[in-house]
Amino acid sequence: MTVVIKSDRELELMRQAGRIVAQVLEQMHEWARPGVTTAELDEAAEALIRQCGATPSFKGYHGFPASICASINEEVVHGIPSKKRALRAGDIISIDVGTIYQGYQGDAAITLAVGQIPPETQRLMDATQAALESGIAAARDGQRLWDVIRAIESTVRTAGYDVLHGYQGHGIGRQMHEGPDIPNSLAEPAGRRVPNVVLRKGMTLALEPMVVAGSGVPRVLDDMWTVVTADGSLAAHFEHTIAITNGAPEILTKL
């Protein structure tokens, strides 16, 4: 595992990549409406990314065929946009966006409600966002990676939910996935714990709680990408790319 410390110049390029991600996700609040297909969301996202002078980092990554991941209801991550998948009132959709700007990456995700949703579904989304915020708050120079993981997991467990087993956050920079691995539970991955890395100024991390209303056991669909909850329970996903600083962490994927 290699953890890369970024220079000021590299951080500035990551800020640019992150702002483009944030612009796309901001637009998704308007675009994600009943009747819109996930393919239409993908097309609009790619057009905006390229208009901003960046490229979509997901497209072609290990063969992934689209520019965003669009995961509906029990789909947790890596949902492939489709002309056959139209949003319906009452759905929730996780939209994950990645960009490359002058060689550097930004990565973030949000879960949105499509029209009105039940209070218990909103509670799941709120708990997931709170878990991300807890992890970010714990990510300070001199603290350790397990402090971040513990903050995320504690928030999820206190709310009465589970995390998706086997999926995690990661370091990020010139590559989409750099060290360290950042699971959302100290029990993940099964049988071993990730190294308890000391966080240092200049490290850049993508934290991404994936929280489920039922069992955290995943299942991958026949498309070999889309990850769903094995029991069909709802899931939510929020993510930010952050930089460790001398003080509070800087969120790079925020307007």
C-alpha positions as CSV (number, residue, x, y, z in Angstrom):
1,M,0.0,0.0,0.0
2,T,1.5,3.4,-1.1
3,V,0.1,6.5,0.5
4,V,0.9,9.6,-1.6
5,I,1.5,13.1,-0.1
6,K,0.3,15.8,-2.5
7,S,2.2,19.0,-3.3
8,D,0.4,22.4,-3.3
9,R,0.2,22.3,-7.1
10,E,-1.3,18.8,-7.0
11,L,-3.8,19.8,-4.5
12,E,-4.9,22.8,-6.6
13,L,-5.5,20.5,-9.6
14,M,-7.5,18.2,-7.4
15,R,-9.6,21.2,-6.2
16,Q,-10.3,21.9,-9.9
17,A,-11.3,18.3,-10.5
18,G,-13.4,18.3,-7.3
19,R,-15.3,21.4,-8.2
20,I,-16.3,19.9,-11.5
21,V,-17.6,16.8,-9.7
22,A,-19.5,19.1,-7.3
23,Q,-21.0,21.1,-10.2
24,V,-22.3,17.9,-11.8
25,L,-23.8,16.6,-8.5
26,E,-25.4,20.0,-7.9
27,Q,-27.1,19.8,-11.3
28,M,-28.4,16.3,-10.4
29,H,-30.8,17.8,-7.9
30,E,-32.6,19.4,-10.9
31,W,-32.0,16.6,-13.4
32,A,-33.1,13.6,-11.2
33,R,-36.9,13.8,-11.8
34,P,-39.6,11.2,-12.4
35,G,-39.6,10.0,-16.0
36,V,-35.9,10.8,-16.6
37,T,-33.8,7.8,-17.5
38,T,-30.4,7.1,-15.9
39,A,-28.9,7.2,-19.5
40,E,-30.2,10.8,-19.8
41,L,-28.5,11.6,-16.5
42,D,-25.3,10.0,-17.7
43,E,-25.3,11.9,-21.0
44,A,-26.0,15.3,-19.3
45,A,-23.2,14.6,-16.7
46,E,-20.6,13.7,-19.4
47,A,-21.5,16.8,-21.4
48,L,-21.0,19.1,-18.4
49,I,-17.7,17.3,-17.4
50,R,-16.2,17.8,-20.8
51,Q,-17.5,21.3,-21.1
52,C,-15.5,22.1,-17.9
53,G,-12.3,20.8,-19.5
54,A,-12.2,17.5,-17.7
55,T,-12.9,13.8,-18.6
56,P,-15.1,11.3,-16.8
57,S,-12.8,9.0,-14.9
58,F,-15.3,6.1,-14.7
59,K,-15.9,5.7,-18.4
60,G,-13.8,2.8,-19.6
61,Y,-12.4,2.2,-16.1
62,H,-11.9,-1.6,-16.1
63,G,-14.5,-1.6,-18.9
64,F,-17.2,0.4,-17.1
65,P,-19.4,1.7,-20.0
66,A,-20.7,5.0,-18.6
67,S,-19.6,8.3,-17.1
68,I,-21.5,8.0,-13.8
69,C,-22.8,5.3,-11.6
70,A,-26.5,5.4,-11.1
71,S,-27.8,3.0,-8.4
72,I,-31.6,2.9,-7.6
73,N,-33.2,1.8,-4.3
74,E,-31.6,-1.6,-3.4
75,E,-28.8,-1.0,-5.8
76,V,-25.9,0.4,-3.7
77,V,-23.0,1.2,-6.1
78,H,-21.8,0.7,-9.7
79,G,-25.2,0.9,-11.3
80,I,-24.9,1.1,-15.1
81,P,-27.0,3.9,-16.6
82,S,-29.6,2.6,-19.0
83,K,-32.2,4.0,-21.4
84,K,-34.6,1.4,-19.9
85,R,-34.3,2.7,-16.4
86,A,-36.6,5.6,-15.8
87,L,-36.9,7.2,-12.4
88,R,-40.2,6.9,-10.6
89,A,-41.6,9.0,-7.8
90,G,-40.6,7.5,-4.4
91,D,-37.2,6.1,-5.7
92,I,-33.9,7.0,-4.2
93,I,-30.9,7.1,-6.5
94,S,-27.2,7.1,-5.6
95,I,-25.2,9.1,-8.2
96,D,-21.4,8.7,-8.2
97,V,-19.3,11.0,-10.3
98,G,-15.6,11.0,-11.0
99,T,-13.5,13.4,-13.1
100,I,-9.9,13.8,-14.3
101,Y,-8.6,17.3,-14.6
102,Q,-5.0,17.7,-16.0
103,G,-4.2,14.2,-14.7
104,Y,-5.8,14.5,-11.2
105,Q,-8.9,13.0,-9.9
106,G,-12.1,14.0,-8.1
107,D,-14.7,11.5,-6.8
108,A,-17.9,12.1,-4.9
109,A,-21.5,10.7,-4.6
110,I,-24.9,11.7,-3.3
111,T,-28.2,9.9,-2.8
112,L,-31.2,11.8,-3.9
113,A,-34.9,11.4,-3.4
114,V,-37.1,11.3,-6.5
115,G,-40.2,13.1,-5.5
116,Q,-41.7,12.3,-2.0
117,I,-40.2,9.4,0.0
118,P,-41.3,7.9,3.3
119,P,-39.7,9.3,6.5
120,E,-37.9,6.0,7.2
121,T,-36.2,6.3,3.8
122,Q,-35.2,9.9,4.5
123,R,-33.8,8.7,7.9
124,L,-31.5,6.2,6.1
125,M,-30.2,8.9,3.8
126,D,-29.7,11.3,6.7
127,A,-27.8,8.7,8.7
128,T,-25.5,8.0,5.7
129,Q,-24.7,11.6,5.2
130,A,-24.1,12.0,9.0
131,A,-21.7,9.1,8.8
132,L,-19.7,10.8,6.0
133,E,-19.6,14.0,8.0
134,S,-18.4,12.1,11.1
135,G,-15.6,10.5,9.1
136,I,-14.5,13.8,7.6
137,A,-14.4,15.5,11.0
138,A,-12.1,12.7,12.3
139,A,-9.7,13.0,9.4
140,R,-7.0,15.3,10.9
141,D,-3.2,15.5,10.7
142,G,-1.7,13.2,13.3
143,Q,-4.9,11.2,13.8
144,R,-5.1,7.6,12.6
145,L,-7.1,5.9,9.9
146,W,-8.9,3.8,12.4
147,D,-10.3,7.0,14.0
148,V,-11.9,7.8,10.7
149,I,-13.3,4.3,10.2
150,R,-14.5,4.2,13.8
151,A,-16.3,7.5,13.5
152,I,-18.2,6.4,10.4
153,E,-19.1,3.0,11.8
154,S,-20.2,4.4,15.1
155,T,-22.6,6.8,13.4
156,V,-24.1,4.0,11.3
157,R,-24.5,1.6,14.2
158,T,-26.0,4.2,16.5
159,A,-28.6,4.9,13.8
160,G,-29.5,1.2,13.7
161,Y,-28.1,0.4,10.3
162,D,-25.3,-1.8,8.7
163,V,-22.6,-1.0,6.2
164,L,-22.3,-2.8,2.9
165,H,-19.8,-5.6,3.4
166,G,-16.7,-5.7,1.3
167,Y,-16.9,-2.2,-0.2
168,Q,-14.9,0.8,0.9
169,G,-13.3,4.3,0.4
170,H,-9.8,4.8,-0.8
171,G,-6.9,7.2,-1.3
172,I,-7.1,9.2,-4.5
173,G,-4.9,11.4,-6.6
174,R,-3.4,10.7,-10.0
175,Q,-5.1,7.4,-9.7
176,M,-8.7,6.9,-8.8
177,H,-7.7,4.2,-6.3
178,E,-4.6,4.8,-4.2
179,G,-3.6,3.8,-0.7
180,P,-4.9,3.6,1.9
181,D,-8.0,1.4,1.7
182,I,-10.7,2.9,3.9
183,P,-13.5,0.4,4.9
184,N,-16.5,1.7,6.7
185,S,-16.2,-0.8,9.5
186,L,-13.2,-2.0,11.6
187,A,-14.5,-5.5,10.9
188,E,-13.9,-5.1,7.2
189,P,-12.4,-6.7,5.2
190,A,-13.3,-10.0,6.9
191,G,-10.5,-11.6,8.8
192,R,-8.0,-8.7,8.8
193,R,-7.8,-5.0,9.6
194,V,-6.3,-2.3,7.3
195,P,-3.1,-0.8,8.6
196,N,-3.7,2.0,11.1
197,V,-2.0,4.7,9.0
198,V,-1.1,8.0,10.6
199,L,-2.8,10.8,8.7
200,R,-0.5,13.5,7.4
201,K,-1.0,16.9,5.7
202,G,-1.2,16.5,2.0
203,M,-3.0,13.1,2.0
204,T,-6.1,13.0,-0.1
205,L,-8.9,10.5,0.7
206,A,-12.3,9.5,-0.8
207,L,-14.5,8.6,2.1
208,E,-17.8,6.9,1.1
209,P,-20.2,5.3,3.6
210,M,-22.5,2.8,1.9
211,V,-25.3,2.2,4.4
212,V,-28.1,-0.4,4.2
213,A,-31.5,-0.6,5.9
214,G,-31.2,-4.4,6.2
215,S,-28.4,-6.9,5.9
216,G,-25.0,-5.7,4.7
217,V,-24.5,-8.8,2.5
218,P,-24.0,-7.7,-1.1
219,R,-24.8,-9.4,-4.4
220,V,-23.5,-8.5,-7.9
221,L,-25.9,-8.6,-10.7
222,D,-25.4,-10.4,-14.0
223,D,-24.0,-7.2,-15.6
224,M,-20.9,-7.9,-13.4
225,W,-21.0,-4.3,-12.1
226,T,-24.2,-3.4,-10.2
227,V,-24.0,-4.2,-6.5
228,V,-27.3,-4.7,-4.7
229,T,-28.3,-5.7,-1.2
230,A,-28.8,-9.4,-1.1
231,D,-32.0,-9.1,0.9
232,G,-33.4,-6.3,-1.3
233,S,-33.3,-3.7,1.4
234,L,-32.8,0.0,0.5
235,A,-29.3,1.5,0.6
236,A,-27.8,5.0,0.5
237,H,-24.3,6.2,-0.5
238,F,-22.5,9.5,0.1
239,E,-18.9,10.4,-0.7
240,H,-16.5,13.3,-0.7
241,T,-12.8,13.6,-1.7
242,I,-11.0,15.4,1.1
243,A,-7.4,16.7,1.8
244,I,-5.7,16.4,5.2
245,T,-4.5,19.9,6.3
246,N,-3.0,21.5,9.4
247,G,-6.5,22.0,10.7
248,A,-9.9,20.8,9.6
249,P,-9.9,18.6,6.5
250,E,-10.6,20.4,3.2
251,I,-13.5,19.0,1.2
252,L,-12.3,19.1,-2.4
253,T,-15.6,18.0,-4.0
254,K,-17.7,20.9,-2.7
255,L,-18.7,24.2,-4.4
